[in-house]
């Protein structure tokens, strides 16, 4: 069992920045990759960024060069630094990991970017 709790969302103007955090607890010693997903109203959930246990990262094309995913293994926390935010980045952002074939999700944190 893994519990994921996101924080750091809020309202920001276009061009601004936010940093999201995802704190993991439970059977975290087996966690490998962790990712951030987002879901905008009326749209499907999409992958934003993913980071492996070794620190390798991948990003959606829409956020490359603007977002940075990182992890602090000592704190069992994954971060998403979001810069140069655009109104189209508005969505609920979810933290995710897969353990023994089971997808674990947090409850999400809302990011709203005003134009």
C-alpha positions as CSV (number, residue, x, y, z in Angstrom):
1,X,0.0,0.0,0.0
2,X,1.2,3.5,-0.9
3,X,-0.4,6.8,0.1
4,X,0.3,9.9,-2.0
5,X,-0.6,13.4,-0.9
6,X,-0.2,16.4,-3.3
7,X,0.1,20.0,-2.3
8,X,1.2,23.3,-3.7
9,X,-1.6,24.1,-6.2
10,X,-3.3,27.4,-6.4
11,X,-4.2,30.4,-8.6
12,X,-1.4,32.1,-10.6
13,X,-1.2,34.6,-13.4
14,X,0.1,33.5,-16.8
15,X,3.9,33.6,-16.8
16,X,4.0,32.8,-13.1
17,X,5.4,29.8,-11.3
18,X,4.2,27.1,-8.8
19,X,5.9,24.2,-7.2
20,X,3.9,21.1,-6.5
21,X,4.9,18.5,-3.9
22,X,3.9,14.9,-3.6
23,X,4.6,13.1,-0.3
24,X,4.7,9.3,-0.3
25,X,4.1,7.0,2.6
26,X,3.5,3.3,3.2
27,X,5.5,0.7,1.3
28,X,7.7,3.3,-0.2
29,X,10.9,1.3,-0.2
30,X,9.7,-0.5,-3.3
31,X,8.7,2.6,-5.2
32,X,10.6,3.1,-8.5
33,X,9.3,5.6,-11.0
34,X,6.9,8.4,-9.9
35,X,5.0,10.7,-12.2
36,X,2.8,13.7,-12.4
37,X,-0.4,13.7,-14.4
38,X,-3.0,16.3,-15.1
39,X,-6.6,16.4,-16.0
40,X,-8.4,19.5,-17.4
41,X,-12.2,19.8,-17.3
42,X,-13.6,17.7,-20.1
43,X,-10.3,16.2,-21.1
44,X,-8.5,12.9,-20.4
45,X,-5.8,12.6,-17.8
46,X,-2.4,13.0,-19.4
47,X,1.2,12.4,-18.4
48,X,3.1,15.6,-17.5
49,X,6.4,14.2,-16.3
50,X,8.0,11.1,-14.9
51,X,11.1,10.4,-12.9
52,X,12.8,7.1,-12.3
53,X,14.4,5.9,-9.1
54,X,17.7,6.8,-10.6
55,X,16.6,10.3,-11.5
56,X,16.0,9.9,-15.3
57,X,13.2,12.1,-16.4
58,X,10.7,12.4,-19.3
59,X,8.3,15.2,-20.1
60,X,5.3,15.8,-22.2
61,X,6.2,18.0,-25.2
62,X,3.8,20.7,-24.0
63,X,5.7,21.3,-20.8
64,X,9.3,20.7,-21.9
65,X,11.7,23.5,-20.9
66,X,9.0,24.9,-18.6
67,X,8.5,22.2,-16.0
68,X,11.0,20.3,-13.9
69,X,10.4,17.1,-12.0
70,X,12.7,16.1,-9.1
71,X,12.7,13.8,-6.1
72,X,14.1,13.9,-2.6
73,X,14.4,10.2,-1.6
74,X,15.3,11.2,2.0
75,X,12.0,13.0,2.3
76,X,10.0,10.5,0.1
77,X,8.8,13.5,-1.9
78,X,8.5,14.3,-5.6
79,X,8.3,17.8,-6.8
80,X,7.1,19.5,-10.0
81,X,8.5,23.0,-10.6
82,X,6.3,24.8,-13.1
83,X,7.5,28.0,-14.7
84,X,6.1,30.2,-17.4
85,X,2.7,28.9,-16.7
86,X,0.0,29.2,-19.4
87,X,-3.8,29.2,-19.1
88,X,-3.8,25.8,-20.9
89,X,-1.9,24.4,-17.9
90,X,-5.0,24.8,-15.8
91,X,-5.9,21.3,-14.5
92,X,-6.0,19.1,-11.5
93,X,-2.5,17.6,-11.0
94,X,-2.1,14.1,-9.7
95,X,0.9,12.2,-8.4
96,X,1.2,8.6,-9.4
97,X,3.3,5.5,-8.9
98,X,2.9,1.8,-9.8
99,X,3.8,-0.8,-7.2
100,X,3.4,-4.5,-8.0
101,X,1.2,-3.7,-10.9
102,X,-1.2,-1.5,-8.9
103,X,-1.6,2.2,-9.8
104,X,-1.6,4.5,-6.9
105,X,-3.0,8.0,-7.2
106,X,-3.2,11.0,-4.9
107,X,-6.3,13.1,-4.6
108,X,-4.9,15.9,-6.7
109,X,-4.1,19.5,-6.4
110,X,-5.8,22.2,-8.5
111,X,-3.7,24.6,-10.6
112,X,-5.5,27.5,-12.1
113,X,-3.7,29.9,-14.5
114,X,-5.4,33.1,-15.3
115,X,-4.7,35.1,-18.5
